[in-house]
């Protein structure tokens, strides 16, 4: 399905408040979880987090999704941007980075992965999803949500055009049962694909609703997130964090 047709479907499903952010800077009185600053130079998307832009930015430490506790397998996230891309760098400590999903738009979230959910329109009913597995497999989709954590439909026909991702596994590799130390994901998400945003690229001070997750299966399923959502559930947009854009 082409992007125009997809937007027609979305607007028919949620005709009111879809572009609810307008020119607003995010929920009133809510402090941003993270301020994305401009990168002095763009990172090379190679899965190796040695670029200068990652050295001096704040790392978000993930917590358990349901209660904000400390995960058994720690993860961090860093973000920067330029006028074209939102850049993300995940680092996931892992004794066994395990997935056998290799196909594009495969069932990435059913195994170990990191997940990005971006509600650029700040309306909690529609948002972009990008999931990446240790194998490098990617699932991108647009999610229609009826609210209260009830997912109406995941539209995998949406493709994040010009998305760039790269994954590195430090150890035996992504095959389940191998011994690993950690794995990293480097990603460049094009602003041009996030068409519900009030400004593309974001203006200084703009704020979006986002959350970032890691699904870990070693020793039992563990869902951690940059911001807890009080449940073992990714799709609770009313509990996403506020992320703003700096200079």
Secondary structure, 3 states (H helix, E strand, C coil): CCHHHHHHHHHHHCCCCCCCCCCCCCCCCCCCCEEEEECCCCCCCCCCCCCHHHCCCCCEECEECCCCCCCCCCEEEEEEECCCEEEEEEEEECCCCCCCCCCCCCCHHHCCEEEEEEECCCCCCEEEEEEEECCCCEEEEEEEEEECCEEEEEECCCCCCCCEEEEEEEECCCCCCCCEEEEEEEEEEEHHHCCCCCCCCCCCCCEEEEEEEEEECCCCCEEEECCCCCCCCCCCHHHCEEEEECC
